[in-house]
Amino acid sequence: MAAGSSVKIGIIGGTGLDDPDILEGRTEKYVDTPYGKPSDALILGKIKNVSCVLLARHGRHHTIMPSNVNYRANIWALKEENCSHVLVTTACGSLREEIQPGDLIMIDQFIDRTTKRHYTLYDGQCSALPGVCHIPMAEPFCTKTREVLIEIAKKLGLQCHSKGTVITIEGPRFSSRAESLMFRSWGADVINMTTVPEVILAKEAGMSYASIAMATDYDCWKEHEETVSVDKVLKTLKENANKATSILLSAIPLIGSMEWTDTLHTLKTTVQCSVILPKQ
């Protein structure tokens, strides 16, 4: 495979980070999946000659709360569009003094505190995916893609943390102070409401998945600091959304020029080795 061939980037935009203007030659496409409809139309276009598909995680008018996002349909729709990579943005709260509002974090691990979501594509709803999938999650995010994002962030002079553990809560409420302090004691660095099950489903789909997280606040653990609120989150996002956009605009052409055969083969093989097919 020639370098760059077969690379197509799915972009899932989080709250305040889903601007379709980053795509050239945009067209919209409404699709259905075995798991229902995705959050919104797929917006197809290009970033510097690399084919991309943009999807607003919460819908373009932010009408879908985290628990009700159809994560399976979103991932399936991007896979059906032949996306090899999924780059996502997510707002998060900081659980560490050194991760300041406005900072970016290229998260590399997660802790799951969600309870109401569908965590696998292999649940019998799709005849194309028989069996049960026990997908390994030791390394949830694609290391090679993360390294590209980190490199670009450094070149752009952005305040970026090269790793971090995100704890994903159900929401839509924010944490109590006792919870926030507990999550810190568990080793979590940031907190959000959407990484799980999205990262798991992307791994099941054999796609390279990486997340650009943006800290918007200090949650509520920090004394003498204003606790998290919607106004505070949206204000920080508005002031800093250009950071995530600038990374995507620079990273996507680089990803498109790289050789991904081995990475994608490994992802595919991992899935194949993780599925237990029904006995005949």
C-alpha positions, -999 to 999 in steps of 0.1 A, spaced: 0 0 0 14 34 -9 18 59 19 -14 78 25 -36 55 4 -68 42 21 -64 68 49 -97 85 56 -103 105 88 -135 105 108 -138 135 131 -162 134 161 -166 169 174 -175 175 211 -192 204 227 -181 236 211 -155 217 190 -175 206 160 -171 235 134 -178 222 99 -159 251 84 -127 232 87 -137 210 58 -134 220 21 -160 210 -5 -186 200 21 -215 177 14 -240 163 39 -252 127 41 -279 112 63 -274 75 70 -290 48 91 -272 19 108 -280 -15 124 -280 4 157 -302 33 146 -293 68 134 -261 86 142 -261 119 162 -265 140 130 -257 141 93 -222 131 82 -204 160 67 -180 148 40 -152 170 28 -114 173 27 -87 189 47 -57 196 24 -67 167 1 -73 142 28 -108 128 28 -126 135 61 -160 128 76 -172 151 104 -199 142 129 -212 163 158 -213 140 188 -242 158 205 -259 169 172 -252 202 156 -276 220 179 -264 201 210 -296 184 216 -283 150 228 -271 145 263 -240 123 269 -260 92 280 -282 93 250 -255 97 223 -258 67 199 -221 59 201 -225 26 182 -243 42 153 -217 70 152 -188 46 150 -206 23 126 -214 52 103 -178 63 101 -166 27 95 -191 23 67 -176 55 52 -143 36 52 -127 58 78 -94 43 90 -89 68 118 -111 86 143 -99 118 157 -122 132 184 -124 163 206 -138 164 241 -142 190 268 -131 178 302 -126 190 338 -91 190 353 -83 169 383 -47 181 385 -32 215 395 -8 214 366 -36 208 340 -50 243 337 -82 255 319 -73 259 283 -46 232 283 -48 202 259 -44 166 270 -37 137 246 -54 111 269 -39 76 269 -60 58 295 -95 58 308 -115 47 339 -152 39 332 -178 51 356 -207 50 332 -237 26 337 -263 31 310 -246 26 277 -240 0 250 -204 -10 251 -201 -34 222 -210 -37 185 -212 -75 190 -246 -77 207 -266 -97 182 -282 -66 166 -260 -67 135 -259 -100 115 -225 -90 100 -210 -92 135 -218 -126 150 -203 -138 183 -190 -121 214 -161 -97 213 -137 -95 243 -116 -66 230 -83 -59 249 -82 -24 264 -47 -22 279 -39 5 253 -72 20 244 -59 48 222 -37 45 191 -1 53 201 10 62 166 -18 87 160 -14 102 195 23 108 188 13 128 157 -11 149 176 15 156 204 41 165 178 18 190 161 7 205 194 44 211 204 52 226 170 23 250 173 35 260 208 4 249 226 3 239 262 -2 202 258 0 172 282 13 142 263 -7 117 284 -34 115 310 -61 93 324 -97 104 318 -125 92 340 -158 91 322 -189 96 343 -225 92 333 -236 127 337 -253 149 328 -247 163 363 -212 173 374 -195 155 403 -200 161 440 -168 173 457 -165 139 475 -165 122 441 -141 147 426 -116 140 454 -121 103 451 -114 104 414 -82 122 421 -72 96 446 -78 69 419 -52 85 397 -75 102 371 -62 134 356 -93 147 338 -130 140 338 -156 139 310 -188 122 300 -182 108 265 -149 89 260 -165 56 271 -179 37 252 -167 56 221 -130 45 224 -141 9 230 -164 8 199 -137 23 177 -113 -4 188 -139 -31 180 -143 -15 146 -106 -18 140 -100 19 137 -72 41 149 -87 63 177 -72 93 194 -87 121 214 -78 158 219 -91 167 253 -94 203 264 -96 212 301 -123 238 307 -123 240 345 -111 224 377 -142 203 383 -150 210 420 -121 195 440 -100 227 442 -104 249 472 -108 287 466 -115 280 429 -149 287 412 -166 253 408 -175 240 373 -206 255 356 -220 254 321 -212 291 317 -175 285 327 -172 255 304 -186 273 274 -166 304 280 -133 285 281 -143 265 250 -151 296 230 -118 311 240 -98 280 231 -116 260 204 -91 273 178 -64 252 195 -80 219 187 -89 231 152 -53 241 145 -41 207 156 -66 189 133 -57 211 103 -20 204 107 -22 167 119 -46 154 93 -24 161 62 5 145 81 -15 114 90 -26 113 53 10 112 42 21 84 65 22 46 61 -5 29 82 -5 -6 68 10 -23 99 -10 -3 124 -43 -10 107 -34 -46 102 -27 -50 139 -60 -34 148 -79 -57 125 -61 -88 138 -68 -78 174 -105 -77 167 -104 -110 148 -86 -127 177 -111 -112 203 -143 -126 189 -157 -159 201 -181 -172 174 -212 -191 182 -210 -229 181 -225 -244 151 
